[in-house]
Amino acid sequence: MNRVLTAMLGIATAGVLAACGSGPAGQSGDAAGGEQITMGFSQVGAESGWRTANTTSIQDAAKEAGVDLKFSDANGKQENQISAIRSFIQQRVDVIAFSPVVRTGWDAVLLEAKNAGIPVILTDRAVDTSEPDVYKTFIGADFVQEGQWAGDWVVKEFAAAPGPVNIVQLEGTTGSDPALERTSGFAKAIGVNPNLKVIASQTGDFTRSGGKQVMEAFLKAHPDIDVVFAQNDDMGLGAVEAIEAAGKKPGTDIKIVAIDATHDGMQATADGKFNFLVECNPLLGPQLMDIAKKVVAGESVPNRIVTPDQTFDQAQAAAALPERKY
Ligand code: AHR
């Protein structure tokens, strides 16, 4: 798997996400010999608060860095991303960046970009590919670690539980990198305590409505749920609505651990409706622009750049909320 290879070979940098722009607003990019660079960017869609913050970060950072950004929203569909990338190739952009909806099925279009001599940067999510050198780098979080942190919290919280602890999992988009990796990190973490059981797991597609719908079905099928692991804030917030509608108290009757730590998730945690939050920082724009300029200028870049995250309990969320940027 290229992801594994990449992780093994890559240099993990825990660099600060901000402060990577290279010039004042409106000024041409400078890393490619003084010429302004053109970037084609294909975004997953607008499924979550995280995604909206990520899109804003990329658009703002492009302006700040003087990068001419051609932005395309795939509306959650891989075929739209492939069409957008082909269109970027036809337009002869300097660099293509994208956050892949799912992990597989990219070989052909990545080879087309490579054959056209246009470098590709993966941002936020990885792909599986057997083709060598079809992208320059992958900038994004360690999703396995995020799932592990969520699971570690459950392990600690229920360390003294005398019997089975019933967990339901709201998975992200089927086949997407974060859904696959968070599922595996969480399973690994809770595996240390045989009392912890995932009794149901289903995709809510990273949306609030999806999380609510799946949670309603879980509540009907399983009257004895102890914990919800929501693979993003939006699904967790949908679960809160479903739990309240069922006459139970989220955060008390049913504990909730989620991933993202967007403003809404932090508010739910500070309010006692979520119990624990794992961050996934969406502010990738400045770092993406910086790396893109280097790639276009022919400079070498690490082939894996891991963005740093942290975790929040309820008191930490309440304290951090006033300064939260997304
Ligand atoms: O790829 C990052 C994930 O995608 C975020 O956790 C989720 O909110 C988003 O939709």
Boltz pocket constraint, residues with backbone or C-beta under 6 A from the ligand:
constraints:
  - pocket:
      binder: B
      contacts: [[A, 47], [A, 48], [A, 49], [A, 50], [A, 51], [A, 124], [A, 125], [A, 178], [A, 206], [A, 231], [A, 232], [A, 233], [A, 234], [A, 259], [A, 260], [A, 280]]
      max_distance: 6.0
